[in-house]
């Protein structure tokens, strides 16, 4: 009898070569078995293998369909993963005149005497100048991080990895919102960490969900995005943050607070670190504020824990380059970052207005200050079939399951996230019109 994996290999080759198109429905397993002259159980194993490889998706009551692209991973939101004409997966904002502003700030670094220092290595704790500059940048009305509690990574993703590596042993459990940043899923897998999905509501993570999960089996930490949560754009109010901080204190749990999008939220409540500084690790960075190609990640550690964080950054190879830190000092100090933040806030608001106009009447969750939205698709659409239909029209987007932590029952399979930042406004408007048209038809 022919090995089921060889049959799966041939189907995979047809998908790779384009002979089977994204969104195309495979025959029912019984029909497939008859055509191939194989047992029904073997056909079932072929289909299961194709699902395991991320090449197809099964939908109860509808059948098995070729995915729009390989199964979503965290990398899909951090690296180009598509050749689509309009990419609504990546989400890196760029302000008009951004390159000219950044070039002005870099000019002093190009002097030979200054460049000599900028090209030297930097410790994980950076320099005194960058610690002061970053502390000033991160300050909110009710919170200012002590400069000596800062460490620096190449980007915010590496800062998250360092915080997790510091706090959680392999096999440890970390609570996360049941919809979470996909790269956290990938980082956890590489570090051997188990992610525990926690319930959310209209203000984000629910404190009682943390307590319930911790009673079931102890958590080592909680990773949370309380400001402009990605993908839903929910922001927790001040009282919810106090409740989360109190719950973490009662359970003696460390918190990893991801604030990478918080710069867009004008008037956001103070971070969790303002309420529980002794246990909160704050992650932020410059990739969204400035640009992804030359950036730095910030990690504010509780007092007495900076040495452990710095050790994790060094051992992981996650420390920031000295040149990036020197550039950050100048961009923060000369007002470049502030100007870019103001421009990107206005740009995000403009793009949200476009989305509201073209997706009117659909179930869309978005914040007027965010660069993304969460779209609950109309029945009978599912995320993968919708993504396939969009891909056929040259539009890439992120299916909801990319954000879902398994186990907890959700409707993420019916949702997609649209990143609004990386596409020119005219192209974005056209893509939104196209997507709305697709959603009004049937698969």
N, C-alpha and C positions, 0 to 999 in steps of 0.2 A: 504494500500500500504506500502511495506517495506521501512523503512527510508534509504535514500541514504548513510548516514554515516555508517550504519551497513554493507552495501555492501562494502563500502570502507574499513571498518575494516577487512573484510575477505580477500580482495585483499592485504591489508597491511600485514596480517599474512602470506599469501603465499610468499610475497617478503621477509619478515624477516626469514622465514623457508627455503628459498632457492628454493621453488617450482617454483617461477618465478625468473629467473636468470638476473643479470645485463646485460643491453643491449637488453633484450628480448622485442619483439614488442607485445603490447596489441592488441586485436581485434579492428577493427573500431567500433565506438560507436554504429552504427546501428546493427552490428552483435552482439555486446555485449548485447544490449537491447533485441534482439530476443532470445538469449541463456538464458538470465535471466528472460525472461517474464516480462520485465519492460518497461516503456515508454522511448522514446528516450530522453526526457528532463531529466528524472531521470538518465539515463546513462551519460548524459553530466555533471550532478552535481556530480556523482561519480568520473568521470575523473578529474573534477576541484578540488575536495577534495583531490585526490591523488597528484595532482600538488601542491596544497597548503601545503601538508605535506612534500613536497620535495622528494616523493618516485618515481615519474615518471617525464618525461619531454616530452612535445609535440613539434614536429618538423613539420612545415608547409609543406604539400605535401608528408610527409613521414610517419606520424603516431605518436603514443605515445609509449615511451620506458621506461623500468625500468632503474632508475639511477644506475650508478656504485656504488654509496654510497649515504647516506643522503645528502641533499642539502648542498653545501659548505658553511661554516661559517668562521669567522675569526679564530676560534679555530683550524681549520684544519691546519693552518700554524704555530700554536704555541704549539700544543699538539699532541701526537700520536693519529691519528684518523683512523688507518688502521692496519691490520695484514699482509699486503702484504709483500712478501719476499724482494722486493726492494722498498724503500720509497723515491720517488722524490717529495713529498709534503714538508716534513720537510727540513730545510736548515741551519743546524748548523755545520760550518766547524770545523775540529779538525786537528791540526798539529802534525806531528810525534814527539814523546817525550813530548807532551804537559803536560801530567799528572806529569811527573818528574819535569818539569820546575815549574809548579804551586806548587808542594809540597815543593820545595826549598824555595819559597817565603812565604809559610805558616808556615814554621818551627819556625820562631821567635815568631809567635802568640801563639804557644802552650806552651810557658813558663808560669807558673801559674800567675806571676805578670802581664805579658802583657795580658794574656787571661782575667783576671779580668776586665780590662778596655774594651777589645774588646767585651765582652758580655753585656755591659751596653747599654741602649738605646741611639740612636743618634737623634738629631733634624733634621728636614727636610733640613736644610742648612748644615748638615754634621759637620765636624771639620775643623779647619784651615788647617791641613795637607792635607786632601782629597780635599779641595777646591783648594789649590795650585797645587796638583798633577793633578787633572782633568783639570784645566786651562792650564797647560803645555801640557797635552796630546791632547787637542782640538785645540791648536794653529796652525794656518796656516801662510804662508808667509805674508799675509796682514791683519791678524786678530788674536787677542789674547783676550779671554774673561777675564774680571776682575773677580778675584776669589770671590769677594763679591756678584757677580750676579748669583752664582751657587746654585742650590738646587738638591736634590738627591731622586730618586725613587728606588723601588725594581728592576725595569727594564725599558727599553725604552718605552714599551707599557704603563706602568703606568705613565711615564712622559708625553706621548701624552694625556692620559686621564686627567691629572692634568692641562695641558695647555688649553685643551678644556673647562674643568670645570671652569677655571679662566676667560676665555674670552667670553663664550657663555651661554646665558640663555636658559632654556628649550624652544623649539620652534624656536630658532635662526637658521640662515642659515650659513653654512660654505662651502666655495668653495673648491673643491678638483679636482685633475686630474680625468678625466672620468674613467681611470683605476687607482685604488688606493689600498693601503694596506688593505686587508680584515678586519683586526682587527679594523681599523678606522671605518668601517661601523658598526661593532658590538658595539664599544664604543659609537658612535653617537646615536645608537638606545637606549642604556641604559641611556644616558644622555638626551634623548628627543630632540636631535639636528637633523636638516634637512641638509643632504649633497646635495650640488648643483654641478653637474658634469660640468667640464670646459674642453674646447677643448685643444688638445695637437698637437704638430708637432714633427719634428725630433730633436728639442732641448727641448722638454718637454712642460711645461705649457706656454700657449700663453697669454701675458699681456692683449691683447684686449679682450680675453675671460673673464678675471676677470672683466674688466670694463663693458662689456655687461651684465654680470650676476648681478653686483652690481647696475646698472641702473634699471634693471628689478624689483628687490626687494633687499633692502640693505643686504649685507653680514656682519656677525659679525667677521669673520676671514677667512684666507685661509691656508689650510694645503697643503704642497708641498714637494716633494722629488726631489730636483734639481740635486743630484749626484747619479748615478746608480739607477735610478728610478726602483722600483719593481712594475710590472714585466718586463718592456720593456728594462731596463738597460740603458736608455737614460740619458745623462748628459748635462745639460745646460752650454753653454759657458759664459764667463765673461760678454759680452755685454748683453746677455739675462737676466742675473742676475741683472744687473744694471737697465734694463728696468722694470723687475718685482718689484724691490725695489722702483723705481720711481712711478710706477703705484700704489703701495700700499700706498706710501706717499701722492700722490694726492688724494686718496680716504679715507685716514686716516684709513687704514685697518691693523690690526695685521697679522703677518705671523707666522705660525708654521712650522719650517724648520726641516725635518726629515733627519738626516745625519748618520743613523745607519750603512749604507754600505759604507760610504765615505772613510773609512780607506783603502779600497781596491784600490781606484783610486789614483795612484801615479801621482801627478801633477794636481789634480782637482782644478778648480778655487776657489777662496775664497768664503766662504758662503754668503748667503744673508745678514747675520748679519753684514758683513763688509761694506755693502752699506746702510743698514737701521737698525742700532743697536737700535734705539729708539722704534722699533715696532716688532722686530724679536725675537721669542722664539725658541731657538735651542735645538733639542732633539738628544741625542746620548747615548751611553752606552757601556758595556763590553760584552754583550751576544755573539756577533759575533766575536769580537776581541779575547775574552778569552774563555768562556764556559757558557752555559745557566744555569747551576745548581747553580752557586755562582756568582752573578753578581750585577751590580748597573746601574741604569739609570741616565743620566745627563740632567738637564734642565737649560739652560742659559736664564735668563729673562732680559728684558730691565731694565735699571736703574729705581729704584723706584717701581718695580713690584715684587721683590723677596718675600716680605711679603705675597702678595696675592697668589703667587704660593705655598709658604710653607703652607699656610692655606688650600689650596686645597689638597695638598699631605697628610696633617694630617687628614682632614675630610674624605678623600677617603680611608684611611688606606694604602696608597701607599708609605710610607717612606721606605728608605733602611735600612737594618740591620746594626748595628755598625760593626759586624764582617766582612760583605762584604766590607764595606768602608775601614776598616783597611787592609784587604787583597788587595784591589785595590791600596792603597797607596804603599804597598810593591812591588806589581807587576809592577806598573808604575815606581817606583823609581829605582828598580834594573835592569830594562831593559827587564824584561820578556815580557811585552806587546809588545814592539818594536820587539823582536825576533819572537813572535807569528805572528805579522802583516806581517813581511817579509816572513815567511814560508807560510802563508795563501795566500798572493799575488801570490807566485810561484805556489801554489797548484791550485788556481782558474784558472790561465793561463793554467796549464796542463790539467785541466778538460775541459776548453773551447776548447782546441785543440782536445780532444777526441770527443766532441760534433760536432765540425766542420767536423771532418773526417767521423763520422757515419751518420750525417744528411746532408751531402753534396747534393745539388740539391733541398733542400726544402727551403721554405720561413721562415727563422729563423732570429730573431732579437736578437743580443747579443753583449755585450762588452767583449773584451778579458780579462778584469780585473774583470768581475762579476762572481758570483756563481750561476747564473740562466740564463735561456733563454726563449724567447717568440716565440712560434711556431705557425704560421698560417697554419692550416692543409689543405691538398689538398682536393678539392671537390671529393666526396660528404660527407666527414667526418664532423661531428660536435663534439664539445668538449665532451659532455656527452657520446655519443656512442663510441668515441675514448677512453675515460677514462674507459668505461665498457670493451672494448676489451683489454685494457692494464691490467685491474684488473684480467681478466681471465687468464692472463699469469704471475700474481704475481707482477705487477708493479703498484704502486700508483702514481698519478700525480694530478695536480690542474687544473680543467677546467677553461677556461677564464672567465665565468660569475662570479666566486668568486671574481674577481677584479673589476667588472663593477658596476658603480653607475647607477641606473636606470634612465630613461627618455631620455638621449641622445642616439641616434641611433649609434650603433657600430657594429663591426664584431667580438666581443669577443667570440661569440658563436662558432666561427670557430677556436679558439685558445686554446692552453694549455700552462701552465708554467711548466718548468722542473727545479726543484731545484737540483743542481749538488753537493752540499756540503756534504750530510750526508751518502753517500754510498761509499764503497770502490771502488777504480778506476777500478778494474777488473770487479766487479759487475756492475758498471756504464756503462762500455763499452758494456757488454752483454745486458743490458737493452736498451741502445741506438740502438744497432743493431736490437733488437726485435721490438722496436717502429718504426724504419724505415721500417721494413718488414710489420708491420701492416698498416702503412700509404700508402704503395704501393698496398694494396688490397682494396676491397670495403666493406662497412658495410654489 
